[in-house]
Every structure is written in structure tokens, then in C-alpha cells.
Amino acid sequence: MGEAVGILEVYGLATAFMAADAGCKAGKVTLEKFDKNKPKNPDSLPVPLLVTVKFRGEVADVESAMEAAMKRAEELTGFVQHFIIPHPTEDTEKMLKICAFDKR
């Protein structure tokens, strides 16, 4: 089992960058590739694209990063949901590598 992972889904790419920056400054974490999701109801959202930010590190550092990232995202367009997985399984690790930004 690997490092903890924090998953934060936000509205828009700019908010994802700002939240990621705040999180990285708040805890000793690394970022994995962002992921994207186009929701079915884009006209009803603040920004028509959902972006997932993933932090990796020790649980306490991921918690600190997530807290700072959520605060920053809320100051901008907001966030949809957030989760921390303390010890992802091997199968979960495989799924965390999937990235829609890699698709053309």
C-alpha cells in the first residue's frame, strides 16, 4: 500500500491550479495529474468543467493540504467533494492513474 491520497473535485481548471498551489504550500505533499469531468448539467454550474486535484503524502500532510486547498477553492468557484484515502489498495492505485486530460 502506498502513500495517502487526497482527492478534491473543484469547478474549473484555474481553481484547480490555485487550490493545488495552496495545498502544496500547506503540507509536504506531491501532486498527481489532474483529471477532468464534463458534467451533464454544465449550464447550472459556476464553471462547466470539474477538475480533480490529487495530493499524495503522509496522512497528516495530505489532511493539511486538503484543508488549505478546500479553503482556497471555496474563495474562488467552490468545490464539489473531497476525500482522503489513508492507504489505497493496489487496485485503487491503478484507478488513481486514470486521467481524462491524457485523452485526445
BELMO-V209111 format. One record per residue. N is the residue number from 1. OMEGA is omega in whole degrees, 0 to 359 (none if undefined). Layout:
BEGIN
n=(N	N)
omega=(OMEGA	OMEGA)
END
This chain:
BEGIN
n=(1	2	3	4	5	6	7	8	9	10	11	12	13	14	15	16	17	18	19	20	21	22	23	24	25	26	27	28	29	30	31	32	33	34	35	36	37	38	39	40	41	42	43	44	45	46	47	48	49	50	51	52	53	54	55	56	57	58	59	60	61	62	63	64	65	66	67	68	69	70	71	72	73	74	75	76	77	78	79	80	81	82	83	84	85	86	87	88	89	90	91	92	93	94	95	96	97	98	99	100	101	102	103	104)
omega=(186	179	176	176	174	183	181	179	184	176	172	183	180	177	178	179	181	179	179	179	179	180	180	178	184	182	179	184	171	178	167	180	172	174	181	179	176	182	180	184	187	182	181	183	178	178	187	179	175	181	179	177	181	177	177	177	175	185	182	179	178	178	179	179	181	179	180	181	179	179	181	179	181	177	183	183	179	177	184	182	181	181	171	175	185	182	182	176	179	179	177	178	179	182	180	180	180	183	179	178	179	181	177	none)
END
